Amino acid sequence: MHVIVGVFGLVVFLLLAFLPTRDFGMLKKKAPYIVGMIAIQFVLGLIMLKTPVGKNVIDWLSRGFKNLLGYAHEGSSFVFGGLVDYKTDPDGTGPFFMNVLLPIIVISSLIGILQFIRLLPQIIKYLGLVLSKVTGMPKLESFNAVSSAIIGQSENFIAIKKILPTLPPNRLYTLSASAMSTVSMSIVGSYMVMIQPRYVVAAIVLNLFGAFIVVSLLNPYEVAPEDDVFAAPEQKKQSFFEMLGEYILDGAKVALTVAAMLIGFVALLALVNGVFAAIFGGTTFQDVLGHVFAPLAWLTGVPWSECVQAGQIMATKLVSNEFVAMLSFTSQNPGGAVVMSERATAIVQTFLVSFANFSSIGIIAGAAKSLAPEQGDQIAKFGLKLLYGATLVSFISATVVGLIS
């Protein structure tokens, strides 16, 4: 039964992406690529989640990030002393900021090192080239999608700052949608502490193609061959330790930003829940959101008995951010860790791995505005459409995982 519901849900989400434009002419041109990308999503999903090879690769990545977190905690233990001791508490039941957020600093510095030795730009270049051939998207959009998934949604605009002011709104939308649909490698390790690593990896890969599926329906266009160019970004001339210091500080800014947002959003959600409960006889704001999102959760393949709970977590991610929603699966959750069926867990956790939330509109628009003011204003204008598209990407990826779970 869940297969029938999932297939129906996939069709509904694709239709929701197509209906705002209803460009049947472009649909005919894009259809072969869309069908191919959906097929690739299922093949990659099956390989990652259902084959020994995929499971071994994800286990290897998970162990790698766990080791990185262990090394990161050496620095945290040195600075904060008795507040955190990873060696005596390897399962990370200590303070959330110490165990989950501070390791972002170390992973950010490693990304900087890979950039400095020019390994990361080569990975982005060749993966982007392959992606362009498979998706039918222009080179700039394809390279940007890979870059966004590695260095982050706002930092990525720096790489294209020279051509950013010249981009038309339709191409700017695609770049922004890719940035909102992916996640930065610097925080992947933090995600893996909160939810199952296999769904983190699966979501990253599926969202890469899902963003282009949605954009091909919601924002279709073609680029003339003479405009289909991509110039590799120039790297700043820095010494190794200048670069390292910059990336360490960038990682610290991310960790502190996430911490501040968590404090604000968790507190505000508690406040709004309390107000709703007082007015509506115990019914909280998240209860209402759960019922609103329940039909959408059902379309992804979540069993109906768990749809309200799944809808609450999905909606929490949309109105706050993915970290607040992921807290539901940890011991830090006020009501204790949420326990759901295997399929529901797979679907919901896959849905959570992206930057699709209201605050990301401001982050992306602000990053672009700092480099090209007019383009930042343009992103702000289509901000809700951007969130709409990126949320559909999450629903499509979650549905694919639900169908193969």
N, C-alpha and C positions, 0 to 999 in steps of 0.2 A: 504493500500500500504506500509506503513512504517513497518508493520510486516514482509512482504515478504522481503523487503530490509534488515531489521535487522537480520532475520534468515540467509539470504545469507551472510551478513557481518560477522556474528558469525562463519559461516563455513570457510570463507576466513581467518579470524584471526587465527582460529585453524590450518588451513592448513599452514599458514605462520610460525606457531610454529613447525609444524611437518617436513616441507620440508628440513630444514638444516640437520636433522639426517636420516630421512626416514628409521627408524628402525621398520619394520613391526612386528618383533618378540616381541619386547617390547611393541609395540602398542596393541597387542592382550592381553597382561597381564595387561596393564594399562587402557585399554578401559572401563572396568566396573567402575573403580574408577573415571575416567574422566567424564563419563556420569552421575554418581552419584553426583559429585561435581557441574556440570552444573545445574542439577536439584535442588540441594540445593541452589545455587545462585538465581534461579528464585523463589523458595519458600520463602527464606529469604527476597528477594527484594520485593516481593508482601506483605509480612507481615509488613515490615518496612515502605513501601511507600503507601500501599493501604488499610490497615486495621486500625480501630480505636485504637486497642491495640498498633500497631507499631507507629502510629502517637503520641499517648500519651506518649510512652516511649521516643521517640525522643524529644518531647516537654519538657519532664521532664529533659532530659540530657541537652537540650539547656538552660533551665532556670537555671540549676545547674551551667553550665559554665558561664552564664551571671552574676550570683551572685558572682562567683569566680572572674570574671573580675571587678565587682564592688568593692570587697574587695581589689583586687590588686591596683585599682586606688586610694584607700586610701593612700597606700604607695607612689604612684607616686605623688599625690597631696602634701603630706608632704615634699617630697624631692624637687620637682620642683615648688612648690608654684603656682603663678599665671599663669604659662605656661599651666597647665591643671587642670580642675575642673570637675570631673566626675559627681558630683551632679547637676551642672547646665547644663551639656552637656551629658546626659545619652546615647544619640544615637551615641556617638563616632565620632563626626565630627571634633574633634581637631587633633593635630599632630598624624600622623600614628605611630611613634615610641612610643609615650606615651600610646595611646589607644589600640594598637594591639600587640606590641612587648614586652613591659615591663611586662605585666601580665604573660608572659612565666616564669618569675622568681618565682612567687608564685606557679604556677602549678607544676613546677619542685620541689619545696620544699615539696609539698604535696605527690608527687611520692616518694620522699625520706623517708617521714614519713611512708608511706605504706610499703616500703621496710624494714624499721627499725623494724616495728612490725610484720614482716614476713607474712603479709597478701598477698602482691603482689606475692611473690614466690609461695604461695599455689595456687593462681588464675592461674598463668602461668602453674604450674605443671598439674593441673587437666584439664584445657582447652586444653593443649598440648596433654594430654593422649587421650581425646575424639577426637581431630583433627587427631591424628595418626590412630585411628581405622577407621575413616571415609574416610581419604584420601589415606590410604595404604602407607604413607610415614614413614620412620624411626622415632624413638622417638626424636632423637636430632633435626632433621629438623622441626618436629612439635612443639616442645617446643620453638625452636628458632623463628619460625614464630610468635607465640603469644608474646614472649618476645620483638621481634622487634617492634611490633605494640604498645607496652606499653612504653618501656624505650628508644627506638630509634635505628637507624641503626648502628651508630658507637659504642655507649655505650654497645650495646648488645654483641659485641665480647669479652668484658671483662668477661662476665659471662661464656664463654667457653674457656678462655685463656689456660687452662691446656691441653685440647685436640686439640686445634686449630692447632698446628704444625704437628699433625699426620693425619689430614684429607686429603683424596685424592682430586684431582681437581674437580671431578663431585659433590661430597658432598659440597665442598667449594662453588661451583657455586650456588647450591640450597640455601645455607645459605645467600649468598650475594644477590641473586634474591629476596628472602623474605624480606631482609632488605631494598632493593630499592623499593619494591612494596608497602610497608606499610608506616605509618607515626608515629611519636612519639606523645604520649598522651600530652606531655608538650606544643605542639603547636596546638593541636586541637581547643582549645578555640580561638586562633587567626584566624584560618580558619573560624570558625563560625561567626566571626565578618564580614568577607569579602564575604562569599557565604552562601547559605542556609544550615542550620544545618542538615537537613534530608539527603542531598546528601553527606555531610561529613561522617555521620554515615554509610550510605549505602555503600559508597566507601571503608571504612575501613573493613567492614565485607566481602564484595564481593572480594576485593583484596586478602584477606587472603586465600580464596579458589582459586581465579584466578591464584595466583602465583604457586600453586601446579599443576593446570591444565596445565599451560604453561611449567613448568619444566618437567612434565611427558611426554610431547611431544618433547621438545627441548633438554632435558638433562636426558633421562631415564636411570635408573640403579636400581639394587637391592642390598640390604645389607644383608650379612650373619647374621643369628640370634645371633651369638656370638658377632657381632659388633654392634648390634642394642641395644645399651645401652646409658643411659644418667645419668651422675652424677650431682646432684644439685650443683650449684656453692656455694663456701664458702663465707660468708659475712665477710667483714672487721670488726675487733673488734674496734668499735668506741663508744664513748659516744653519747648520743642523740644530743647534741649541736654541736659536731664535724661533725656528719652526716648532720645536718641541714645546717650548714655553707657551707659544701661542695656542697650540692645540690643547695643552693641559688646561689653560685658562678657559678656552672655549668649552671644554668638557665640564669644568666647574660651573660655568654659567648655565649650561643645560641642566645639570643636576639641581642647582639652586632654583632655576625657573620651574622645573617640574615639582620640586618640593613646595614652592610658593603656591603653584596652581592647585596642588593636592590639598594644602591647608585651606585655601579659599573655597574650592569646589565642594570638598567633603563637608566643611562647616556650613556652607550655604544650602547644600542638599539636606543636611540635618535640620536646619532652620525651616526650610520650606516644607519638609516632611512633617515637622512639628506643628506648623501653622495649619496645614491641610488636615492633619489628624485631629486637631482641636476643633476645626470647623465642621468636618465631615464625619465625625464620630469614629475616629480611628483609621480612616482611609488616608494613606499618605500620598504624596505627589508621585512617588515611584510606583505605587499601586496603580494609579491612574495611567501613567506612562506604560506600565506593563500591559494593561488591557488595550491600550491604543496600538501597541506594537505586536500584540499577540497574533493577529492574522498574518502579519508579515513574517513573524517567526515560524508560523505554521507552513507558510509557502516555502521556506527553506528546508523543511523536512523535520522540524522539531515536533515530537509527539504533542498532541493537543493538550494533554494533561500538564505539560511543562511549559506551554507557550507564554503564559503570563509571566512566569519567573524569567524565562529567556528574554521576553520583551522588555522587562524591567532593566536587565543588564545591557541590552542593545541600546535602549533609549538613554540610559545613563551615560554611555559612551558618546552618544551624539550630542547631548546637551552639556556635557562636561569635557571629559577626555578619556582616552583608553586606559590610562593608569587607574583612574577612579573606578572604572568598570571592572578592571582586572582584579582589583582588591577583593571583589566578591568571591574569588576563588582562593583567597589566602586566609590565614588565621587572623590577619589584621582587620578583616571584615567585622563590623560591629555585631552582627548576628551570628558570627562564625562562618567558616568556609562553606560556600554553596556546593551542594552535592546534586548532580544531575545524571541522567542516563548517559551512556557512552556516546550515542549519536548526538544528543542535545549538547553535550560538552564540546564535541568536535565542531559542531556548527557555530555555537556561540563564541568559542575561543578563536576560531578562524575569523569571525566577523570583527572581533575586537582589534585585530592587528592592522591598523591603518591610522592615519592622522585625520580621518573624516569626522570633524566636529566643528562647532561654531567658532571656537577660539582659533582654529587653523586659518580661517578666512583672514583674520587680522594679522596673523603671523606671516602668511604668504604675501598679502598685500603690502604689509610693512616692509618686508625684505625687498620686494620689487621697487617700492617707492623710494627706498634709500639709494637705489642705483639709477632708477628712471622714474621720476615723480609721476609723469602722465600714465605710465604703465601700471603703477601701483594703484592709481585712481580707477583705471579700467578694470583691474581685478576686483576691486571693492564693489564696482557696479554689478558684476556678474557673480558676486560672492555666494548668493543662495543657490544659483544654478550650479556653481562649482561644488557646493556641499551636496546638492541633490545627486550629481553625477558620481561623486566619490562614494557616497553612501550606497548607490546602486552597485558599484564595484564590489563593495564589501558583501552585499547580499548575494551577488552572483558567485563569488568565491565560496561563501558559506554554503550555498546551495549545492555547488559541485562537490564539496567535501561531504555534505549530507548524503548525496546520492551514492558516493562510493564507500561510505562508512558502514 
